[in-house]
Amino acid sequence: MQNYAPWRLAAAYQVWQDKRRAARRPADEPIALFGLTGLNQQARPMVAVESRDAAPRLRMIWSASNARLTRALWERPAGLNAALLATRAS
């Protein structure tokens, strides 16, 4: 989670909802960001994002789905990481 960019969650969730709606699929449930390891069973704990009152919220869900929100939508861009590292080095 070191590249987590909370300011990008609302837009990322909206992109996911738009794609689901275009495919005529349910779009209001939470979508997993990543799974938590350590359990050897089908349904595993995952950190997911959902939207309530137009505000993104993280929550823990249990899911057997492989669906994940694309990391490029909710992580810091590589260029920002490079700029932050350059600033720290100076």
N, C-alpha and C positions, 0 to 999 in steps of 0.2 A: 504494500500500500504506500510505498514511499513516493510514487508518482501520482497519487490521488489528487485530483483537482476538483474540489467541491463546487466551485463556481461553474463548472461545466455540466453538472448533473441534471439541471432542469432542461437544458437544451438536448442533452443526450436522451433523456426519457421521452421528450417530445418527438425526436426522430424515430425512436422505437415505436411509439404509439402510432405515428403517421404510417409507418410501414405495415404495422399490424392491421390498421383500419383499411388500408389499400388492398390488403389480402383478405378482407372481410373476416378477420379473426378477432377474438376478444383482446382488448388493448388496455384494460384498466387495472390488471393485476400487477404485482411487483415483478421486476425482472432482475435476475441474478447478475451480480458483478463478478463474483468469484466464490468458489466453494471453500469450506474449511475442511481440513484434512483430519485424519485420525480415526475415522469410523469406517468399518468394513460392512456396510449395508447399502441397500439400493438408494433409499432416501437419505440425503446428507444435509447437514446445515450449510447454509449459504448466506452471504451478505448480499442483500438486494436493495434496489432503489424503487420507491413508489412516489406518487405525487398526490398530495392532499392539499386542497385549497391553493393550487398552483405553486406549492413549495415542495421541493424534493426532500424525501426522508429516507434514511437508511434503516433497514430492519433486518432481522434474522428470520429466514424462512427454512423450511425443510422441503427439499425437492429431489426428485429422481430425474429431472429433466437435464439435458445437456445444453439448453438454451442459455446464452450469456449475452449481456450487453457488450458490444464491441469496445475493447479497451481504448481504442483511438478516440472514442467519444467522451470518455470520462477521466483519462489520464492527462497529465501535463504534456504539451507538445515538446518534442526533443529539442527544438531551438530554445525554448524557455529554460529547459534543464541546463543547456550549455551556457546560456547567459547567466543563470544563477551561479553556476560553478565558477565562471570567470569573475563574477562580482566578489565571491568569497575569497578567491585567490588574491585579489588586489589588496 
